[in-house]
Amino acid sequence: MTISELIYNCKPVEVFGDANVAINGIEIDSRNCKEGYAFVALPGTQTDGHQYIDKAIALGAVCVICEKLPSELQQGVTYLVYESTIDVVGPLATSFYGNPTRKMKLVGVTGTNGKTTIATTLYNVIRRMGIKAGLCSTVCNYIDGEPVPTECTTPDPITLNRLLAQMAEKGCEYAFMEVSSHAVDQKRINGLTFAGGVFTNLTRDHLDYHKTFENYRDAKKGFFDLLPKDAFALTNADDKNGSIMVQNTKASAKTYSIRQNADFHAKVLEESFEGMSLEINGVEVFVQFVGRFNVQNILAIFASLNLLGIDSQEALIQLSAMKPVNGRFETFRSPKGVTAIIDYAHTPDALRNVLSTINEILCGKGECWTVCGAGGNRDKGKRPLMAQEAAKQSDHLILTSDNPRNEEPQDIINDMLEGLTKEEKQKTLSIIDRKEAIRVACMMAKKGDVILVAGKGHEDYQIIKGVKYHFDDHEVIQEIFESQK
């Protein structure tokens, strides 16, 4: 592709040099530049990409896309000046990779909780129907069954478009992706063409980045503002922010609900730790998911499939065969009759939802033990709120480490303890070592009790003092239960 072809739909303010030069790649990280690459200099909160223009050129970059020109322009290099490189990097990446989202139906899922379950289950359903599909999620990216490791919920625009182009090349007809608030705010999804967008819910999260709940909400809304008129915008009518999401969207707005009239409606007929019998739009179906929050997730999945043109009966048949996503309300049974549940719940609202489900099913016939912590170097304000929710709905609470990152684990636990009353503290233990905390809960729980191990879900690591160590809640629980045989 030549530079002039790259910028055909995204004209720069100024061009210095030859626009007919061919480019072999596009990068935002100067270290990854190679011969014939275009380097996009992005201003950042930690470092400014403009400082690395010379390094990119030294590695072979023949095109520099920037907001301000270097003091000296190098011969043989073409410089493109834009008012905002953050605004254009997405569309430029989309252009370089041949507009991959115009070759498939892309559905984005956003909200505080439920994104992974919805996006992953949609991907699994479509593939189970024999149709090629791709997935971009917190847990792992997939190109029609082939795993591609991921570092964040939504990658940078170039990585994202490269991934989507690989999906298109493999013949994927659909792609499903989680859309984080950071991705919208940082314009990582600009330039993509979405066939639909799904809103799950909105509760306190990521305020270390967004500062206010309103900023966080508006970032989510920004995704729906980008949707084209031939797309669908599916929102949760049970969340008061659902209607806000679609205020300015050009897409066709649809709703789902378990409490009120909506385009798609469901109610629970029966539930246990093995699954639920639901009635969805008047049809009964059994699913292997547990919890009222998962009723909304299942309903969003069914609605999305319907809006994508999948037959309703076929969608329900496929949903009945689906299993929970890794680290989302996964259940394990011990030899002595204790149920352990691993869940990614890492916000006050998510904890409330999971614990409400556990207590509804327990119905006073056993005790609930909760093992949880809170991440370091993140929103400190939610720590006491998480402890409050956990203590309110648990018979026993063990506060432990999550990913302390660069903070002292005890300091994080102390922040959580601030949210508890004197009475709640009496039923609370503090055990910094997460493995030991889980072991204590497993040893002390009696037949019929349930242990919730919350916060990490699918993650198989802990970050302590900036070092990443292998740690998997699944392995710990299975090892402890195995020793009890």
C-alpha positions in Angstrom: 0.0 0.0 0.0 1.3 3.5 -0.8 1.0 6.4 1.6 -1.5 8.1 -0.6 -3.7 5.0 -0.5 -3.4 4.8 3.3 -4.6 8.4 3.8 -7.2 8.4 1.0 -10.1 8.7 3.5 -8.2 10.5 6.2 -6.5 13.6 4.8 -3.6 15.1 6.8 -3.3 18.9 7.5 0.2 18.8 5.8 2.3 16.4 3.8 6.1 16.7 3.6 7.8 14.3 1.2 6.7 11.7 -1.3 3.1 10.3 -0.8 3.6 7.6 -3.4 6.1 5.7 -1.3 5.0 2.1 -0.5 4.7 1.1 3.2 5.0 -2.5 4.6 3.5 -1.9 8.0 2.2 0.5 10.5 3.2 0.9 14.2 2.7 3.0 17.3 5.6 1.4 19.2 8.9 2.6 17.7 10.7 -0.5 18.9 8.5 -2.6 16.5 9.2 -0.5 13.4 10.9 -2.3 10.5 12.1 -1.4 7.0 9.3 0.4 5.1 7.0 1.0 8.1 4.9 4.0 8.9 5.3 5.2 12.5 2.4 6.9 14.3 3.6 9.2 17.1 0.9 9.3 19.8 0.9 11.7 22.7 0.5 9.7 26.0 0.1 10.2 29.7 3.4 8.4 30.5 5.5 9.2 27.4 5.1 11.1 24.1 5.6 9.1 20.9 7.1 12.2 19.2 10.2 11.6 21.3 10.8 8.3 19.4 10.5 9.5 15.8 14.3 9.3 15.2 14.4 5.8 16.7 11.6 4.6 14.4 13.4 6.1 11.4 16.6 4.4 12.5 14.8 1.1 12.4 13.5 1.6 8.9 10.4 3.8 9.1 9.8 5.7 5.8 6.7 7.5 7.0 6.0 9.5 10.2 2.5 10.4 11.2 2.6 13.1 13.8 1.0 16.2 15.4 4.2 18.3 15.4 7.2 18.0 13.1 10.7 17.3 14.4 13.1 20.2 14.2 15.0 18.4 11.4 13.2 16.5 8.6 15.2 13.5 7.3 15.6 12.9 3.6 13.7 10.0 2.2 11.1 10.1 5.0 7.5 11.3 4.4 5.9 13.3 7.2 2.1 13.5 7.6 0.8 16.1 10.1 -2.6 15.7 11.7 -4.3 17.8 14.4 -4.8 14.6 16.5 -2.9 11.4 15.9 -5.1 9.6 18.5 -8.2 10.5 16.4 -6.7 9.1 13.1 -4.6 6.1 14.2 -7.8 3.8 14.2 -9.0 4.8 10.7 -5.4 4.6 9.3 -5.0 1.1 10.8 -8.4 0.1 9.4 -7.3 1.4 6.0 -3.9 -0.4 6.1 -5.5 -3.7 7.0 -8.1 -3.5 4.2 -11.2 -2.5 6.3 -11.6 -6.0 7.8 -14.8 -5.3 9.7 -16.6 -4.6 6.3 -16.0 -8.3 5.5 -17.7 -9.7 8.6 -20.4 -8.8 11.2 -18.7 -7.3 14.2 -20.6 -7.1 17.5 -19.2 -5.1 20.5 -20.2 -5.7 24.1 -19.7 -3.0 26.7 -20.7 -2.4 30.4 -19.2 -3.0 33.8 -20.1 -6.7 34.2 -21.1 -9.5 31.8 -18.9 -8.5 28.8 -16.8 -11.6 28.8 -19.7 -14.0 29.3 -21.8 -12.4 26.5 -19.0 -12.0 23.9 -17.5 -15.5 24.5 -20.9 -17.3 24.5 -21.9 -15.6 21.3 -18.6 -16.7 19.8 -19.1 -20.3 21.0 -22.7 -20.5 19.8 -21.8 -19.3 16.3 -18.9 -21.7 16.0 -21.1 -24.6 17.3 -23.4 -23.9 14.4 -20.5 -24.5 12.0 -19.9 -20.8 11.2 -16.4 -19.3 11.4 -16.0 -16.6 14.0 -13.5 -14.6 15.9 -13.3 -13.3 19.5 -11.5 -10.5 21.2 -11.9 -10.8 25.0 -10.4 -10.3 28.4 -9.6 -14.0 28.7 -8.2 -14.7 25.3 -8.5 -13.8 21.6 -9.5 -16.5 19.1 -9.4 -16.7 15.4 -11.9 -19.5 14.6 -10.7 -21.7 17.5 -7.0 -20.7 17.4 -6.0 -18.9 20.6 -4.1 -15.6 20.4 -3.0 -14.4 23.9 -4.2 -11.0 25.1 -2.9 -8.4 27.5 -5.9 -6.2 27.8 -9.7 -6.2 27.2 -9.4 -4.1 24.0 -6.0 -3.9 22.2 -4.5 -0.8 20.6 -6.0 0.1 17.2 -3.2 -1.5 15.1 -3.1 -4.8 17.1 -6.9 -4.9 16.9 -7.1 -4.3 13.2 -4.3 -6.8 12.5 -6.3 -9.4 14.6 -9.5 -8.6 12.7 -7.7 -8.8 9.4 -6.5 -12.3 10.3 -10.0 -13.3 11.2 -11.3 -12.0 7.8 -8.5 -13.8 6.0 -9.5 -17.1 7.8 -13.0 -16.6 6.5 -14.7 -15.6 9.8 -18.2 -14.3 9.1 -18.7 -12.9 12.6 -16.5 -11.4 15.3 -17.4 -10.6 18.9 -15.4 -8.2 21.1 -15.5 -6.7 24.5 -15.4 -2.9 24.3 -13.8 -1.4 27.4 -14.4 2.2 28.5 -10.6 2.8 28.1 -10.8 1.7 24.5 -13.7 4.1 23.7 -12.0 7.0 25.5 -8.6 6.3 23.8 -10.4 5.9 20.5 -9.0 2.4 19.9 -12.2 1.4 18.1 -12.4 4.4 15.8 -12.6 3.3 12.1 -14.2 -0.1 12.9 -17.6 -0.9 11.4 -19.9 -2.6 13.9 -23.0 -4.6 13.0 -24.3 -4.2 16.6 -23.5 -3.1 20.1 -24.7 -4.5 23.5 -24.9 -2.7 26.8 -24.9 -4.9 29.9 -25.0 -2.6 33.0 -23.1 0.2 34.7 -21.7 0.3 38.2 -18.7 1.9 39.8 -15.4 0.8 38.2 -12.2 2.3 36.7 -12.6 5.6 38.6 -8.8 5.7 39.0 -8.8 6.4 35.2 -12.1 8.2 34.5 -12.2 10.1 37.9 -16.0 10.4 37.9 -18.9 8.0 37.3 -20.3 10.5 34.7 -17.0 10.3 32.7 -17.1 6.5 32.9 -20.7 6.4 31.7 -20.1 8.8 28.9 -17.2 6.7 27.7 -19.5 3.7 27.4 -22.1 5.9 25.7 -19.5 7.0 23.2 -19.4 3.5 21.7 -23.1 3.7 20.8 -22.7 7.2 19.4 -20.3 5.5 16.8 -22.7 2.8 15.6 -24.0 3.2 12.0 -27.7 3.3 11.2 -27.8 -0.2 9.8 -26.5 -1.6 13.1 -28.4 -2.6 16.3 -28.0 -1.0 19.7 -29.2 -3.5 22.3 -29.5 -2.2 25.9 -30.5 -3.5 29.3 -33.8 -1.8 30.2 -33.3 -2.9 33.9 -30.3 -0.5 34.2 -31.2 3.2 34.4 -28.2 4.0 32.2 -29.6 1.8 29.3 -31.7 4.6 27.9 -28.8 7.1 28.2 -26.6 4.8 26.0 -28.8 5.2 23.0 -29.8 8.9 23.3 -27.7 9.9 20.2 -27.2 6.6 18.4 -28.1 6.2 14.7 -28.5 2.5 15.2 -31.7 0.6 15.7 -32.4 0.6 19.5 -33.7 -2.6 21.1 -34.1 -3.5 24.7 -34.0 -6.6 27.0 -35.3 -7.0 30.5 -36.2 -9.5 33.2 -38.3 -6.9 35.1 -40.4 -4.9 32.6 -41.7 -4.9 29.1 -39.0 -5.0 26.5 -38.3 -6.4 23.0 -36.7 -9.4 24.7 -37.9 -10.7 28.1 -37.0 -13.6 30.4 -38.1 -14.9 33.8 -36.6 -17.6 36.0 -38.8 -20.7 36.5 -36.3 -22.8 38.6 -32.7 -22.5 39.7 -29.9 -24.6 41.3 -26.1 -24.7 41.3 -26.4 -26.9 38.2 -28.3 -24.3 36.1 -31.7 -22.6 35.5 -35.0 -23.2 33.8 -35.9 -19.9 32.0 -38.8 -18.7 29.9 -37.4 -16.5 27.1 -40.0 -14.6 25.0 -42.5 -17.2 26.0 -40.4 -20.3 25.3 -39.0 -22.5 28.1 -35.3 -23.5 28.0 -32.8 -25.0 30.5 -29.3 -23.3 30.6 -26.2 -24.4 32.5 -25.7 -20.9 33.9 -26.5 -19.8 37.4 -27.7 -16.5 38.9 -30.1 -13.7 38.1 -27.2 -11.6 36.6 -26.7 -14.5 34.2 -30.3 -14.4 33.2 -29.7 -11.0 31.8 -26.5 -12.2 30.1 -28.3 -15.1 28.5 -31.1 -12.8 27.4 -28.6 -10.4 25.8 -27.0 -13.3 24.0 -30.3 -14.6 22.7 -31.4 -11.1 21.6 -28.0 -10.5 19.8 -28.4 -13.8 17.9 -31.9 -12.9 17.0 -30.8 -9.4 15.7 -28.0 -11.0 13.7 -30.7 -13.1 11.9 -30.2 -16.4 13.7 -33.5 -18.4 14.1 -34.9 -18.1 17.6 -35.4 -21.8 18.1 -31.9 -22.6 16.9 -30.5 -19.9 19.2 -32.3 -21.5 22.3 -31.1 -25.0 21.4 -27.5 -23.8 21.2 -27.8 -21.8 24.4 -29.0 -24.9 26.3 -25.7 -26.6 25.4 -23.4 -23.8 26.5 -21.3 -23.9 29.7 -20.2 -20.9 31.8 -17.1 -19.0 30.7 -13.8 -19.7 32.5 -13.8 -18.0 35.9 -17.5 -16.9 35.7 -19.5 -18.7 38.4 -17.6 -21.9 38.0 -18.6 -24.6 40.5 -16.5 -27.3 42.1 -17.7 -30.0 44.6 -15.5 -31.3 47.4 -15.5 -34.9 48.7 -17.1 -33.7 52.0 -20.0 -31.9 50.2 -18.7 -28.3 50.1 -19.4 -26.3 46.9 -16.7 -23.8 45.8 -17.4 -21.1 43.3 -14.8 -19.2 41.3 -16.0 -15.9 40.0 -14.3 -12.8 38.5 -16.4 -10.5 40.6 -14.2 -7.5 41.4 -16.7 -4.7 41.9 -19.2 -4.1 44.7 -22.1 -4.7 42.3 -20.6 -7.9 40.9 -20.1 -9.3 44.4 -23.6 -8.3 45.4 -25.0 -10.2 42.4 -23.0 -13.4 42.9 -23.6 -13.5 46.7 -27.4 -12.9 46.2 -27.5 -15.8 43.8 -25.6 -18.1 46.2 -27.9 -17.2 49.2 -31.0 -17.6 47.1 -30.0 -21.1 46.2 -28.7 -22.0 49.7 -32.0 -20.8 51.2 -30.5 -21.0 54.7 -29.5 -24.7 54.4 -25.8 -23.9 54.5 -23.3 -21.1 55.3 -21.6 -18.9 52.8 -17.9 -18.2 53.0 -16.3 -15.5 50.9 -12.6 -15.1 50.0 -11.8 -11.9 48.3 -9.4 -8.9 48.0 -9.0 -5.8 45.8 -6.4 -4.9 43.2 -3.5 -2.6 44.1 -2.8 0.7 42.2 -6.5 0.9 41.3 -9.6 2.7 42.5 -9.2 2.7 46.3 -12.7 4.0 46.8 -14.3 0.7 45.9 -12.3 -1.3 48.5 -14.5 -0.6 51.6 -17.6 -0.9 49.4 -16.5 -4.4 48.3 -15.9 -5.5 51.8 -19.3 -4.2 52.8 -21.1 -6.2 50.1 -19.1 -9.3 51.0 -19.7 -9.0 54.7 -23.4 -8.2 54.3 -24.2 -11.4 52.4 -21.6 -13.8 53.9 -21.6 -15.8 57.1 -17.8 -15.8 57.1 -15.4 -13.4 55.2 -11.7 -13.8 54.6 -10.0 -10.8 53.2 -6.8 -11.6 51.2 -4.6 -10.5 48.3 -5.8 -10.1 44.8 -3.2 -8.4 42.6 -1.4 -6.1 45.1 0.8 -4.8 42.2 3.1 -2.2 43.8 1.1 -1.7 47.0 1.5 -3.4 50.4 -1.1 -6.1 50.6 -1.9 -5.3 54.2 -2.6 -1.7 53.3 -5.2 -2.9 50.7 -6.8 -5.2 53.3 -6.9 -2.3 55.8 -8.7 -0.1 53.3 -11.3 -2.9 52.9 -11.7 -3.3 56.7 -12.6 0.4 56.9 -15.9 -0.4 55.3 -16.9 -3.0 58.0 -18.8 -2.5 61.3 -17.5 -3.9 64.6 -19.9 -6.8 64.3 -18.9 -7.6 60.7 -15.2 -7.5 61.7 -15.9 -10.3 64.2 -16.8 -12.7 61.4 -13.8 -11.6 59.2 -10.3 -13.0 58.9 -7.4 -11.3 57.2 -4.9 -13.6 55.5 -2.5 -12.0 53.1 -1.4 -15.2 51.4 -4.3 -16.0 48.9 -3.5 -19.8 48.8 -3.6 -20.0 52.6 -6.9 -17.9 52.7 -8.5 -20.4 50.2 -7.2 -23.4 52.2 -8.5 -22.0 55.5 -12.0 -21.5 54.0 -12.0 -25.1 52.5 -10.9 -26.6 55.8 -13.4 -24.7 57.9 -16.5 -25.1 55.6 -18.9 -27.9 56.5 -21.0 -30.1 54.3 -23.7 -28.0 52.5 -21.6 -24.8 52.7 -20.6 -22.7 49.8 -17.2 -21.0 49.3 -17.0 -18.0 46.9 -13.5 -17.3 45.8 -13.9 -13.9 44.1 -11.9 -11.4 42.1 -9.5 -13.2 39.8 -11.7 -15.7 37.9 -9.8 -16.7 34.7 -6.6 -15.0 35.7 -3.7 -17.4 36.3 -1.3 -15.0 37.9 -0.7 -12.6 40.8 1.3 -9.4 40.5 3.3 -8.7 43.7 5.8 -5.9 44.0 5.6 -5.5 40.2 6.5 -9.2 39.6 4.1 -11.5 37.9 3.8 -15.0 39.6 1.8 -18.0 38.4 -1.3 -18.3 40.6 -4.6 -20.0 39.6 -7.6 -20.2 41.9 -8.8 -23.3 40.0 -5.6 -25.2 40.7 -5.6 -24.3 44.4 -9.1 -25.4 45.0 -8.7 -28.6 43.0 -5.5 -29.4 44.9 -7.2 -28.8 48.3 -10.3 -30.9 47.4 -8.1 -33.7 46.0 -6.3 -33.9 49.4 -9.6 -34.3 51.2 -10.4 -37.6 49.4 
